[in-house]
């Protein structure tokens, strides 16, 4: 995958943070809160974000690498059974082991009041900006897909899929059955 896409993704993240900085000043979130990482349970990513996370995971040493794979498999099974799943990258101290490369669905989350297991309370304007940013990320990743983190990382774990994606090839028929049954979106179809 071209470095330019990774750079552009980071620019989109930074632009969003700049655009919502005033809203986030009133956030009740603190390091180690993790309500969104445990109770919200809908961490959607694009394949572009997924390949960055996949590459980071490849640098993890054992037994952490195997532990993350097992957590992702559990997440996938829980999602398939319509259950919430704790983020596979959440450490015991409730901090994120991939915080610096966390996907946009994590970056966009904050709450103006303590969640205590409920959904976050977010400013409407920030939500609108987040939805616009999602579209921009999907356009950037036009030869990729969007879906739950465990599903996208499952696909990227398959060498054939990963190589096709990294070469910029777009063959949705290769994942059609899995895509339909797991709600995988084709970015070029939804980002218009």
LINKA-V558293 format. One record per residue. N is the residue number from 1. RES is the residue in one letter. PSI is psi as a letter, one per 30 degrees, with the letter a starting at -180 (NA if undefined). OMEGA is omega in radians with two decimals (NA if undefined). Layout:
BEGIN
{{N	RES	PSI	OMEGA} {N	RES	PSI	OMEGA}}
END
This chain:
BEGIN
{{1	X	k	-3.09} {2	X	k	3.12} {3	X	e	-3.11} {4	X	e	-3.13} {5	X	e	3.11} {6	X	e	3.13} {7	X	e	-3.14} {8	X	e	3.09} {9	X	e	3.12} {10	X	e	3.09} {11	X	e	3.10} {12	X	e	3.08} {13	X	e	-3.10} {14	X	e	3.14} {15	X	e	3.11} {16	X	e	-3.12} {17	X	e	3.10} {18	X	e	-3.10} {19	X	f	-3.08} {20	X	g	-3.07} {21	X	e	-3.13} {22	X	e	3.13} {23	X	e	-3.07} {24	X	f	3.09} {25	X	f	-3.13} {26	X	g	-3.12} {27	X	k	3.09} {28	X	f	-3.07} {29	X	k	3.08} {30	X	l	3.11} {31	X	k	3.14} {32	X	f	3.12} {33	X	d	3.00} {34	X	g	3.09} {35	X	e	-3.13} {36	X	f	-3.12} {37	X	f	-3.08} {38	X	e	-2.97} {39	X	f	-3.12} {40	X	e	2.94} {41	X	g	-3.13} {42	X	i	-3.13} {43	X	j	3.11} {44	X	k	3.13} {45	X	l	2.98} {46	X	l	3.09} {47	X	e	3.09} {48	X	e	3.09} {49	X	e	-3.13} {50	X	e	-3.13} {51	X	e	3.09} {52	X	e	3.10} {53	X	e	3.12} {54	X	e	3.13} {55	X	e	3.10} {56	X	e	3.13} {57	X	e	3.13} {58	X	f	3.14} {59	X	f	3.14} {60	X	k	3.10} {61	X	l	3.05} {62	X	k	0.07} {63	X	f	-3.09} {64	X	e	-3.12} {65	X	e	3.12} {66	X	e	3.13} {67	X	e	3.13} {68	X	e	3.10} {69	X	e	3.13} {70	X	e	3.11} {71	X	e	3.12} {72	X	e	3.09} {73	X	e	3.09} {74	X	e	3.08} {75	X	e	-3.12} {76	X	e	3.14} {77	X	e	3.13} {78	X	e	3.12} {79	X	e	3.11} {80	X	f	3.11} {81	X	g	3.09} {82	X	h	3.08} {83	X	k	3.06} {84	X	l	-3.13} {85	X	k	3.08} {86	X	k	-3.13} {87	X	k	-3.12} {88	X	f	-3.09} {89	X	g	3.13} {90	X	k	-3.13} {91	X	l	-3.13} {92	X	e	3.14} {93	X	g	3.11} {94	X	h	2.98} {95	X	l	-3.03} {96	X	k	3.14} {97	X	f	3.09} {98	X	h	-3.02} {99	X	e	-3.08} {100	X	f	3.12} {101	X	g	-3.11} {102	X	k	-3.11} {103	X	l	-3.08} {104	X	e	-3.13} {105	X	f	3.05} {106	X	e	-3.11} {107	X	e	-3.06} {108	X	f	-3.06} {109	X	k	2.97} {110	X	l	3.10} {111	X	k	3.12} {112	X	f	3.02} {113	X	l	-3.11} {114	X	k	-3.04} {115	X	e	-3.10} {116	X	h	3.10} {117	X	f	3.11} {118	X	l	3.09} {119	X	l	3.13} {120	X	l	3.05} {121	X	j	-3.02} {122	X	l	3.08} {123	X	k	3.14} {124	X	e	-3.13} {125	X	e	3.12} {126	X	e	3.09} {127	X	e	3.10} {128	X	e	3.10} {129	X	e	3.11} {130	X	e	3.14} {131	X	e	3.08} {132	X	e	3.14} {133	X	e	3.08} {134	X	e	3.12} {135	X	e	3.13} {136	X	e	3.12} {137	X	e	3.11} {138	X	e	3.08} {139	X	e	3.11} {140	X	e	-3.12} {141	X	h	-3.01} {142	X	f	3.09} {143	X	g	-3.10} {144	X	a	-3.01} {145	X	l	3.05} {146	X	k	3.11} {147	X	a	-3.14} {148	X	k	-3.09} {149	X	e	-3.11} {150	X	e	3.13} {151	X	e	-3.13} {152	X	e	3.11} {153	X	e	3.03} {154	X	e	3.12} {155	X	e	-3.11} {156	X	f	3.07} {157	X	f	3.12} {158	X	j	-3.02} {159	X	e	-3.12} {160	X	e	3.12} {161	X	e	-3.09} {162	X	e	-3.14} {163	X	e	3.09} {164	X	e	-3.12} {165	X	e	-3.10} {166	X	f	3.08} {167	X	f	3.13} {168	X	g	3.14} {169	X	k	-3.10} {170	X	j	-3.12} {171	X	i	-3.10} {172	X	f	3.12} {173	X	f	3.13} {174	X	f	-3.12} {175	X	g	-3.00} {176	X	e	-3.10} {177	X	e	3.12} {178	X	e	-3.13} {179	X	e	3.13} {180	X	e	-3.06} {181	X	f	-3.09} {182	X	g	3.06} {183	X	g	3.10} {184	X	k	3.14} {185	X	k	3.05} {186	X	j	-3.02} {187	X	e	-3.08} {188	X	f	3.10} {189	X	e	-3.03} {190	X	f	-3.01} {191	X	g	-3.11} {192	X	NA	NA}}
END
